[in-house]
Amino acid sequence: MRIAIVGSGQLARMLALAGWEMGHHFTFLADPGEGTRCVEGLGPIVYSDQYQPGEALFDALGHPDVVTVEKEHVDVALLESLSTYCRVAPSADAIRMCQHRGREKTLLQSLDIATAPFHVVTDAASLSEAVNTVGYPAFVKSCEQGYDGQNQWLLQNTDELAVLALKMPTLPPLVVEGAIRFDRELSLIVARSVSGDTAMYPLAENRHREGILLTSEVPAANISQQTQQQATDIANRLLDHWSYVGVLSIELFDEAGVLRVNELAPRVHNSGHWSQDAGVTSQFSNHLRAITDTHPGNTAPAGYAGMINLLGRGADPALLQASDTALHWYDKSIRGRRKVGHVNLQSPEREQLQQRLSALEAALYPAGAPL
């Protein structure tokens, strides 16, 4: 099949690399000025501003059988214009909800899925009222485009609130969230095909630094049957609501076995990268299977698996000599905090995996070194 991917970053790259093995062909739709280095040589690149949405764009993309996305911050109207000519998966509605934190959390609430207490604010008065309601500390995030710690603020006191309130006339709508005393952060990657066949990966335990995912470990330790059932129920409610097609990623807070949803991503996700080398069908392959209506592949890792991101740095070849590591490089220029690659690890024992992740982290990010 011919598949068009909206976006030209590392996720588009890894989707295409997985798809080539399955016999698919790819076209990439890039925004004006968007970097395309990650996908160069993997298929034609089309710029969205050079064609009118609809038939002209569909022609330029080479009449794809299906259009998918590598990011949620895309032009939904453009996706809707293409849906007249081919399948768009995930749906434009799912992407529209997930690209705006306010809409996303309101939907979760309507589906009786727990989140942090939240308020959408648009001015200094509503900001102050929301923070006074949820109390300190309060987390403030832009409704759109805030990721990897960008466009996010942690307010600890009234002085910090006053500083942010002064900026409100220049800021987009924000979400104010009350603090959740969670024990750890988990994520669930689930795939659903056009025919409704569903496959879920094991829950991953994630660690962040400065708001950016640093490591993932799979399967997460000490997951009770009740907690697993909560995660499964949350996923099924969302999949059923949208008649979802593709991979859906669900970020979760774990409070002593009780789960709250932090964020959704209607796409493959950084916390699922471990699946590329763990003896399972990768999240990238299963996303492509789903959108082309192929039954999903096995999601159970052969052992314990982990991933560490390369943020603003490459990996010394000496770190990759061990038989348990695999480097995935995105062909991006290196700059601070930027995701330029990741390293996957596998182990027959959890403790051994944790020791290797810790050793790699210490080597890549010495104490005090900036990202």
C-alpha positions in Angstrom: 0.0 0.0 0.0 0.9 3.6 -0.3 0.8 5.4 3.0 1.1 9.2 3.5 2.5 10.3 6.8 1.7 13.9 8.1 5.0 15.0 9.6 8.6 14.3 8.8 10.3 13.7 12.1 11.8 10.6 13.8 8.5 8.9 14.3 7.7 9.2 10.6 11.2 7.8 9.9 10.7 4.8 12.1 7.2 4.1 10.7 8.6 4.1 7.2 11.5 1.9 8.1 9.1 -0.6 9.6 6.8 -0.3 6.7 9.4 -0.9 4.0 9.9 -4.4 5.5 6.1 -5.0 5.0 6.1 -3.9 1.4 4.5 -0.4 1.9 5.6 2.8 0.2 5.5 6.2 1.8 5.0 9.9 1.1 5.6 12.6 3.7 3.6 15.8 4.2 5.7 18.5 5.7 4.7 21.9 7.0 6.5 25.0 5.5 9.9 25.2 7.1 9.7 21.8 8.8 12.9 19.8 8.9 12.8 16.8 6.7 16.3 15.3 7.3 14.8 12.3 9.2 12.8 11.0 6.2 15.0 12.0 3.3 15.5 9.0 1.0 12.5 7.2 2.4 9.9 8.5 0.0 8.7 11.7 -1.7 8.2 14.8 0.5 5.3 17.1 -0.2 4.9 20.6 1.4 1.4 21.4 2.6 1.5 25.0 1.5 2.1 24.1 -2.2 -1.2 22.4 -2.8 -4.9 23.1 -1.9 -6.3 20.7 0.6 -8.4 18.0 -0.9 -8.0 16.5 -4.4 -4.9 18.5 -5.4 -3.1 17.5 -2.2 -4.3 13.9 -2.6 -2.9 13.9 -6.1 0.4 15.3 -4.9 0.7 12.6 -2.2 0.5 10.0 -4.9 -3.1 8.8 -4.2 -2.4 7.1 -0.9 -4.5 4.3 0.4 -4.4 5.7 3.9 -3.1 8.9 5.6 -1.8 8.8 9.1 0.1 11.1 11.4 3.3 11.1 13.4 2.2 14.0 15.6 -1.1 15.4 16.9 -0.4 19.1 16.1 -1.6 19.0 12.5 -4.2 20.8 10.4 -7.4 18.9 11.2 -9.3 20.6 8.3 -6.6 19.3 5.9 -7.1 15.7 7.3 -10.8 16.1 6.8 -10.3 17.2 3.2 -8.3 14.1 2.5 -10.8 11.8 4.2 -13.1 12.2 1.1 -10.5 10.4 -1.0 -8.9 7.8 1.3 -8.9 6.5 4.9 -7.5 8.8 7.5 -6.4 7.0 10.6 -6.5 7.8 13.4 -9.6 9.9 12.7 -9.5 13.7 12.4 -11.8 13.9 15.5 -9.5 11.9 17.7 -6.6 14.1 16.6 -8.6 17.3 17.2 -9.3 16.2 20.7 -5.8 15.1 21.6 -4.1 18.3 20.2 -5.8 20.5 22.9 -5.4 19.6 26.5 -8.7 21.3 27.5 -10.7 19.3 25.0 -8.9 16.1 25.8 -9.4 16.3 29.6 -13.0 17.3 29.1 -13.6 14.2 26.9 -11.8 12.0 29.5 -14.1 13.4 32.2 -17.2 12.7 30.1 -16.1 9.1 29.7 -15.7 8.8 33.5 -11.9 8.4 33.1 -10.0 10.0 36.1 -7.6 12.9 35.5 -6.0 15.5 37.7 -8.4 18.3 38.7 -8.1 20.9 36.0 -9.4 24.2 34.8 -9.0 25.9 31.4 -8.1 29.6 31.7 -7.7 32.4 29.2 -6.9 35.5 31.3 -5.2 36.6 34.6 -8.5 36.5 36.5 -9.4 33.0 35.6 -5.8 31.9 36.1 -5.8 33.2 39.7 -9.2 31.7 40.4 -8.1 28.3 39.1 -4.9 28.2 41.0 -6.7 29.3 44.2 -9.1 26.4 43.6 -6.6 23.6 43.0 -4.0 25.0 45.5 -0.2 24.9 45.4 1.7 23.5 43.8 -0.2 24.0 40.5 0.9 22.9 37.1 0.1 25.2 34.2 0.4 24.0 30.6 -0.5 25.5 27.3 -3.6 23.8 25.8 -1.7 23.3 22.5 2.0 22.7 21.5 3.3 22.3 25.0 5.6 19.2 25.2 8.9 18.0 26.6 8.6 20.6 29.3 8.0 23.5 26.9 5.2 26.0 27.6 4.7 24.6 31.1 5.0 26.2 34.5 5.1 24.9 38.0 3.6 27.5 40.4 4.7 27.1 44.1 3.4 30.3 45.6 1.6 33.6 45.0 4.7 35.4 43.7 5.1 32.9 40.9 1.4 33.1 40.1 1.7 36.9 39.9 4.6 36.7 37.4 2.7 34.3 35.1 -0.5 36.4 35.4 1.3 39.4 34.0 2.2 37.3 30.9 -1.4 36.1 30.3 -2.2 38.7 27.6 0.5 37.2 25.4 -0.3 33.5 26.2 -2.7 31.1 24.5 -5.4 29.3 26.6 -3.9 27.3 29.4 -4.8 24.3 31.6 -4.3 24.6 35.3 -3.9 21.2 37.0 -3.8 20.3 40.6 -0.9 18.3 41.9 -1.3 14.6 42.0 0.7 12.7 44.6 1.5 9.8 42.3 4.0 7.0 42.9 5.2 6.6 39.4 4.3 7.4 35.7 3.2 4.6 33.5 2.1 4.4 29.9 0.0 2.0 27.8 0.4 1.5 24.0 -2.6 -0.1 22.3 -3.3 -0.8 18.7 -6.7 -1.3 17.0 -7.3 -2.3 13.4 -10.0 -1.2 11.0 -11.8 -4.5 11.7 -11.7 -3.8 15.5 -8.9 -6.3 16.4 -7.0 -4.9 19.4 -3.6 -5.6 20.9 -2.1 -4.0 24.0 1.5 -3.8 25.0 2.6 -4.3 28.7 2.5 -1.2 30.8 5.8 0.7 30.8 7.2 2.5 33.7 8.7 5.9 32.7 11.2 8.3 34.2 11.5 11.9 33.1 14.1 14.6 33.5 13.3 18.3 33.1 9.9 17.3 31.7 11.4 15.0 29.0 11.1 11.2 28.9 14.5 9.7 29.8 14.0 6.0 30.3 11.2 3.4 30.0 11.2 -0.1 31.5 8.9 -2.9 30.4 7.0 -4.6 31.9 6.4 -2.2 34.7 7.0 -3.9 38.1 4.3 -4.8 40.6 1.3 -4.3 38.4 -1.7 -5.9 40.1 -4.5 -7.6 38.3 -6.8 -4.7 39.4 -4.4 -2.1 38.1 -4.0 -3.9 34.7 -7.8 -4.1 34.4 -8.1 -0.3 35.0 -5.6 0.4 32.2 -7.4 -2.0 29.9 -10.8 -0.5 30.7 -9.5 3.1 30.1 -8.1 2.0 26.7 -11.2 0.2 25.6 -13.4 3.2 26.5 -11.3 5.5 24.3 -11.0 3.0 21.5 -14.8 2.4 21.5 -15.6 6.1 21.7 -13.7 6.9 18.5 -13.9 3.5 16.8 -10.2 4.2 16.9 -7.8 2.9 14.2 -4.0 2.9 14.8 -1.8 3.1 17.8 -3.1 5.1 20.8 -0.7 6.0 23.6 -2.0 6.7 27.1 0.2 8.3 29.8 -0.9 7.5 33.3 -0.3 8.5 36.9 -0.2 5.5 39.3 -1.4 6.3 42.8 -0.9 3.1 44.8 -2.5 1.1 42.1 -5.2 3.7 41.1 -4.7 5.2 37.7 -5.4 8.7 36.3 -4.8 9.7 32.7 -2.2 12.4 32.3 -2.2 12.8 28.5 -3.1 10.9 25.3 -1.2 10.7 22.0 -3.0 9.5 18.9 0.2 8.0 17.4 3.2 5.9 18.2 5.0 7.1 21.3 8.5 7.5 22.7 7.7 5.2 25.6 7.0 2.4 23.1 10.4 2.5 21.4 11.6 -0.5 23.4 9.3 -2.7 21.2 11.7 -2.4 18.2 14.2 -4.8 19.7 12.3 -6.9 22.3 11.3 -9.9 20.2 7.8 -8.6 19.5 5.9 -6.8 16.8 7.0 -3.2 17.2 4.6 -0.4 17.9 5.5 1.0 14.4 4.6 -2.3 12.7 1.4 -2.7 14.7 0.4 0.9 13.8 0.8 0.1 10.1 -1.0 -3.2 10.5 -3.9 -1.4 12.2 -4.3 1.3 9.6 -4.1 -1.2 6.7 -6.6 -3.6 8.4 -4.1 -6.4 9.1 -4.4 -8.4 12.4 -2.0 -7.0 15.0 1.1 -8.9 15.9 2.4 -10.2 19.2 3.1 -7.5 21.9 4.6 -9.7 24.7 8.4 -9.1 25.0 10.7 -12.1 25.2 12.2 -10.8 28.5 12.7 -7.4 30.2 13.2 -4.4 27.9 14.2 -0.9 28.4 14.9 2.3 26.5 17.0 5.4 27.2 16.7 8.6 25.1 19.7 10.4 23.7 18.9 14.0 24.5 21.3 16.6 23.0 24.1 14.1 22.7 25.3 11.1 20.7 26.3 7.7 22.2 29.9 6.8 22.5 30.5 3.7 20.4 32.1 2.1 23.5 28.7 2.2 25.2 27.2 0.1 22.4 29.6 -2.8 22.4 27.5 -4.9 24.7 25.2 -7.5 23.1 22.2 -6.2 25.0 22.1 -2.7 23.3 20.7 -1.4 20.0 21.2 2.2 18.8 18.4 4.0 16.9 19.7 7.2 15.4 17.4 9.8 13.9 19.8 11.6 11.6 19.1 14.9 13.3 21.6 17.6 14.2 22.5 17.7 17.9 21.4 20.5 20.2 20.5 20.8 23.8 17.4 18.8 25.0 16.7 17.6 21.5 15.8 13.9 21.0 18.4 12.7 18.5 18.2 9.0 19.1 17.6 6.2 21.6 19.2 3.0 22.9 17.2 -0.1 23.5 18.2 -2.8 25.9 17.0 -6.3 26.7 17.7 -8.6 29.7 16.4 -12.0 31.0 16.2 -10.4 34.5 14.6 -7.2 35.7 17.4 -6.3 38.2 20.0 -6.7 35.4 18.0 -4.4 33.1 17.7 -1.8 35.8 21.4 -1.9 36.5 22.2 -1.5 32.8 19.8 1.4 32.4 21.4 3.1 35.4 24.9 2.6 34.1 24.0 4.0 30.7 22.3 7.0 32.2 25.3 7.7 34.4 27.6 7.5 31.4 25.4 9.6 29.1 24.3 12.1 31.7 27.0 12.7 34.3 25.9 14.3 37.5 25.3 18.0 36.9 25.6 17.8 33.1 22.8 19.7 31.3 20.5 18.0 28.8 
